[in-house]
Amino acid sequence: MGRRRQARELALQALYLADAAKMDAQEAFKIVSIGPGLDDKTEDFARTLAIGAALHRADLDALIQKTAENWEVKRMACVDRNLLRLASYELLHCPETPVSVIIDEALEIGKRYSSEDSSRFLNGILDKVKDARPQET
């Protein structure tokens, strides 16, 4: 598994813990990053994604809510909602990563941590969220 995939999975775990336990994302990140150490670059990327998504949670949830017709964010499966937050954050705030990579990674991580059926759901929403990505100049 590549380092960036590891980072995304670690970020998802932190966001999930913060959401499910109603705790601070930085504290959740500290907890999930205990154990066999990742290299500094991978851990920094994971921290950037997790904390960034947590800081922008209200805006991300509003965007996800707008694109997820007939689905309330709070009623989505916890893994799916946090994976949407993570991928949406990366789509909007990490212009160096191609859109297709972000969406493909989210779908693969969703298959691992959620259900096989979640990929259609995630793909449908992220395909709309990508339209809000700032255009490169």
C-alpha positions in Angstrom: 0.0 0.0 0.0 1.3 3.4 -0.9 2.2 6.1 1.6 -0.6 8.5 0.5 -3.2 5.7 0.8 -1.9 5.0 4.3 -2.2 8.7 5.1 -5.7 8.9 3.8 -6.7 5.8 5.8 -5.1 7.2 9.0 -6.9 10.5 8.4 -10.2 8.7 8.0 -9.7 6.8 11.2 -9.1 10.0 13.1 -12.1 11.7 11.6 -14.3 8.6 12.4 -13.1 8.6 16.0 -13.6 12.3 16.4 -17.1 12.0 15.0 -18.2 8.9 16.8 -16.7 9.8 20.2 -17.5 13.5 19.8 -13.9 14.5 20.5 -11.4 16.9 19.1 -9.8 15.9 15.8 -6.3 16.6 17.0 -6.8 14.4 20.0 -8.3 11.7 17.8 -5.3 11.9 15.5 -2.9 11.5 18.3 -4.8 8.3 19.4 -5.0 6.7 15.9 -1.4 7.5 15.1 0.0 5.6 18.1 1.7 2.4 17.2 4.0 1.4 14.4 5.3 4.7 13.2 4.8 6.0 9.7 7.5 8.1 8.1 7.2 11.8 8.9 6.0 12.8 5.4 3.1 10.3 5.5 2.1 11.3 9.0 2.2 15.0 8.1 0.0 14.4 5.1 -2.5 12.4 7.2 -2.5 15.1 9.8 -3.1 17.8 7.2 -6.1 15.9 5.8 -7.6 15.0 9.1 -7.2 18.4 10.8 -8.1 20.3 7.6 -11.3 18.3 7.1 -12.2 18.8 10.8 -11.6 22.6 10.6 -13.7 22.9 7.5 -16.4 20.4 8.6 -19.3 22.9 8.6 -18.5 24.0 5.0 -17.8 20.5 3.8 -21.1 19.2 5.4 -23.0 22.0 3.7 -21.5 21.2 0.3 -22.1 17.4 0.8 -25.7 18.1 1.9 -26.3 20.3 -1.1 -25.1 17.6 -3.5 -26.5 14.5 -1.7 -30.1 14.9 -2.7 -32.5 13.3 -0.2 -29.7 12.4 2.2 -29.0 14.2 5.4 -25.3 14.2 6.3 -26.1 13.2 9.9 -28.0 10.1 8.7 -25.2 8.8 6.5 -23.1 5.9 7.7 -20.3 7.3 9.9 -17.6 5.9 7.7 -19.2 7.2 4.5 -19.8 10.7 5.9 -16.2 11.0 7.1 -14.8 9.6 3.9 -16.9 12.2 2.0 -15.5 15.0 4.3 -12.0 13.7 3.8 -12.2 13.5 0.0 -14.1 16.7 -0.3 -11.5 18.5 1.7 -8.8 17.1 -0.5 -10.7 18.0 -3.7 -11.1 21.6 -2.5 -7.8 22.3 -0.7 -5.2 20.0 -2.3 -5.0 21.2 -5.9 -1.7 19.3 -6.5 -3.6 16.0 -6.3 -5.6 15.1 -9.5 -9.3 14.8 -9.1 -9.4 11.2 -10.4 -6.8 10.1 -7.8 -8.8 11.6 -5.0 -12.0 10.0 -6.1 -10.5 6.6 -6.9 -8.7 6.5 -3.5 -12.0 7.4 -1.7 -13.8 4.6 -3.5 -11.1 2.0 -2.7 -11.0 3.1 0.9 -14.8 2.9 1.1 -14.7 -0.7 -0.2 -12.2 -1.5 2.6 -13.9 0.3 5.5 -17.6 0.5 4.4 -19.6 -1.7 2.1 -19.2 -2.6 -1.6 -22.4 -0.7 -2.3 -21.0 2.5 -0.8 -18.8 3.2 -3.8 -21.8 4.1 -6.0 -23.0 6.4 -3.3 -19.6 8.0 -2.7 -18.9 8.3 -6.4 -22.2 10.1 -7.1 -21.6 12.7 -4.4 -17.9 13.2 -5.1 -18.6 13.6 -8.8 -20.7 16.6 -7.9 -18.4 18.0 -5.2 -15.5 18.1 -7.7 -17.3 20.8 -9.6 -16.8 23.1 -6.6 -13.0 22.6 -6.9 -11.3 25.9 -7.5 -10.0 26.2 -11.1 -6.3 26.4 -11.6 -5.0 29.7 -13.1 
